[in-house]
Amino acid sequence: MAYNKVVIAGINTSELTVLKEAEKIALLKEIRDTGSREARDKLIKGNLRLVLSVIQRFTGRGEDIDDLFQIGVVGLIKAINNFDLTKEVRFSTYCVPMISGELRRHLRDYSPVKVSRSLRDLAYKAIQSREKLTIQLQREPDMDEIANDIGEKRADVVIALESISDPVSLYEPVYSDSEDTVYILDQIGDKNDVESRMDEISIRDAIKELGERERRILHLRFLKGLTQTEVANEIGISQAQVSRLEKGAINRIKESI
């Protein structure tokens, strides 16, 4: 496999090898100990499905899928080079932000939307910080950690990163369960509408009826924008428990209103 170019045209993705976590760690140790090119090739090929799953989030923007795949593999190789075997973290968990970061950099550099030089520079600093902290922490850092690292206000960092993000469709799903899908369009409303105000009051009353832990989960998820994994780490429970409690709280609010 050539490291500067990966061709996926004609590949049957169903035939790609999928390695178990123990196999990945064994190959990483072999690479560290011996510099084995064969082990590196096997590890790359065993994670191509992961690259394919990540690039699905970046398709539909007019980019060639082969180009995105090649860029994603560059992120995978960076993850292989920087993964810390002493940390208790799954290799795939570490790979995803590295692959995503490489794809975001490419899309940022070729973005047709023009933003001010100061915002773009701040966004570049934030992205570089995110990649550095991902390597150090072996996980994707949150906005507070990035802002502290570069000595900027959190709000300014968020605005800068948003300024170089691609626009999204109003019909982009933001939440989905087995029965319902919530789109961005559903979150836009007329603040002067009486019915909307009544709904807001009903929702606030329903939230007051929830337990303290459920309220905290909703606050962290929908006001602070944390992922379920980040919420789990924050309050000391598993991601599966967060998901179950969050869904239960949302269903109770729906029933109340």
PyMOL commands that set and color helices and strands:
alter all, ss='L'
color gray80, all
select helices_A, chain A and resi 13-15+21-34+37-45+48-58+65-82+91-109+117-137+143-150+154-163+184-187+194-208+212-223+228-235+239-256
alter helices_A, ss='H'
color red, helices_A
select strands_A, chain A and resi 173-176+181-183
alter strands_A, ss='S'
color yellow, strands_A
deselect
rebuild
show_as cartoon
